[in-house]
Amino acid sequence: MDKRDDNKQYYEAQRISDEILRERSLPRKNYSQRVINLMQEKIDFFKTNLFTKISKSLKKIFDKM
């Protein structure tokens, strides 16, 4: 093998390595975004339900007055 073939193999190995690392990093980024979205859904759910419960409780209190 001459030096040019060695360089080609080196750059091809580097390209494949970079591609594998990019593919492996994507699920983590995806996972983080899914966790954020899930937490936002939970926050929205609890805000809505707590507001409804508080509102009903206050209505009961005021109806008794």
N, C-alpha and C positions, 0 to 999 in steps of 0.2 A: 504494500500500500504506500502510496505517496502522501505527501503532506496535505495535498488538496482533498483527497479522500478522507483523511483524518478530520479535517475541518468540517467537511460535509456531515460526517457522522456525528461530530460534536454538536454542530448547530441543530441537526435533526433531533438528537437526544435532548438538547436544551428546549427545543420547541415542544416536544412531546411532554417533557416534564412540566413546562409552564401550563400546557393545556390541562394536564391532570390536576395540577394545583388549583387552577381556575374552576374546574368542574367540582372539585371537592369543597371549595370555599362557598360555592353557590347555595348548597342546602343550608349551611349555617346562616347565611344572610336571609334566606327564605324563612328559616325557622324563627329568627328574631322578628321578622316582620309579622309572621303569623301570631307569635306571642303578643306582640304589641296590639294587633287587631283584636285578639281574643280579650285582652285586658280592657280595651276600649269598649267592647261589647258588654263586658261585665259591669263596667262603670256606668254605662248608659242604662243597663237593665236595673241596677240597684238605685240609681237616681230616680228613674221613673217609678219604681215600686215603692221606694221610701216616700216619695212625694205623695203618691196615692194613699199610702197608709197614714201618713201624717194628716193629710187632708181629711180622710174619713174619721180619724180620731178627733180632730178638732171639730168637725161637724157634729159628732156625737156629744162632745162637751158643750158646745153652744146650744144644741137642741135641748139639753137638760136644763139650761139656765132659764 
